Amino acid sequence: MLNNKTVAVVVPCYNESQQIKIVLDSMPSFVDRIIVVDDASSDNTAQTVMQLIGNNQSSIKLTSKLKQTLVPNLYNRADIEVRKKSIEEISLFTPSELLNKNPDNEKVIVIKHLENGGVGAAIATGYKWCKDHNIDCTAVMAGDGQMDPDELVSICSPVTNEGIDYVKGNRLIHKSAWVIIPRVRFLGNSVLSILTKIASGYWGVSDTQSGYTAISNNALNSVPLYDIYKRYGMPNDLLVKLNIAFCTIREVKIKPIYGVGEKSKLNILKVSIPILLLLMRCFFKRLKIKYLYRSFHPLFLLYWIAIIIGIINSYFAYQLIINFINPNSKTPTDYLIIFIFLFISGFQSLLFAMWMDIQDNEKLSK
C-alpha cells in the first residue's frame, strides 16, 4: 500500500514467457495485487506465471463488489443501477478466464484471454478487475521488462497522495531520450503527441505513447473501460475519454529503456495510420460530448467554422494552383481575394477555438 491506499499493477502480456519472471521478481513490495493478463499467447505465458508464483498468499483480502448484496431502500437506487451495469458490461470485454483458485486472498492474479484482443483489450480487462475490487491506484507495466520498477513510486504517488486521476510517464523529457530512443520512434512519438494534444484537450502532455501509467479508482469508474481502443492506440483513446470525464492528469519523468528482451516487431507505419484515424474520430467525439451535449461552448462553433471554411477554401486553393501551373491562364483576382479572406477568417477561428480549448482544460493538468 501507499499512503494507506491499495495499489495494483496490470501486466498485459503476449508471448512473454521468457521475460515475465523479470517483471514479477522486480515488483516493489508495496504492490498489493499484480494482475497478469495473458492475451491468448501461443507460448503458454499464463501457465509459466502460474508455475512461477509459488506462495501466492496476500495479507490483504479483496472481494469483488459485484458479489455484494445490496438491499433496496429509498436512497440506494443509483448504487443498484451502477452495480447492475457493472455486471452487464462484463460481456462487452474480451472473453477471458480467471486461473486463480482463491483470487480474494492471492497476490498475483492471472487472467487468460480466450482470444487475442490486443494490448488495449488486455489492459482494459485488468482495469475491470481493479475497478470491481475497488483498487485505489492501478498502474500498468508491460510484460517485456522495459519499465523500471524503481520508478513505480513516482508514477503512483500523485494518485495515492494527491488524488490525481491519471499519471503517465514521459520519456521524451529525460536527458537521455535523444540518445536511447530510436530516431524514427522519437520523431513519430513527437508527431503523435502533438496530434493527441489537439484530440484529447490535454495540451500539456507529451510522449502520449508511453504505457507506464497509473489511474485512480475515480477515473476507472468515470470512463467506459469496455470501449477503450483495443490495440496500440489505447493510450491516445483513453486520454480523450479521461478528458471528457473531467479527470485530472500529471506527467512524471521516466527513463527510456530499450534493448530488453526480444526485438520489437512493431511496424511504425502500420500502427500510426490507424492511430491517426482514431485521433480524428476522438477529436470530433470530444467536441460533441463535452462541448455540445454537456455544456454548450463557443469553441464548438469556432472549430466547426474553421473546418467548414477550410473545406470551402480548398476549392479556391485548387483553382489558384491550376491557374498557376498553366502558363496560358491568368489567375482570377476575385478568386485570390476570396481565398485570402477565407484563409484569414478560418485561421482566426481555429486560433480562437484552440485558445479557448487550452484555457478550458488548463485546470485538468496538475
Secondary structure, DSSP 8 states (H G I E B T S, - for coil): -BTTB-EEEEEEESS-TTTHHHHHHT--TT--EEEEEE-S-SS-HHHHHHHH--S-B-SS----GGGS-----SS-HHHHHHHHHHHHGGGGS--EEE--SSGGGBSEEEEEESS---HHHHHHHHHHHHHHTT-SEEEE--TTS-S-GGGHHHHHHHHHHH--SEEEEESTTSTTHHHHS-HHHHHHHHHHHHHHHHHHS-TT---TT---EEEEHHHHTTS-GGGS-SSTTHHHHHHHHHHHTT--EEEEE-----SSSS-----HHHHHHHHHHHHHHHHHHHHHIIIIIIS--HHHHHHHHHHHHHHHHHHHHHHHHHHHH-TTS---HHHHHHHHHHHHHHHHHHHHHHHHHHHHHGGGB-
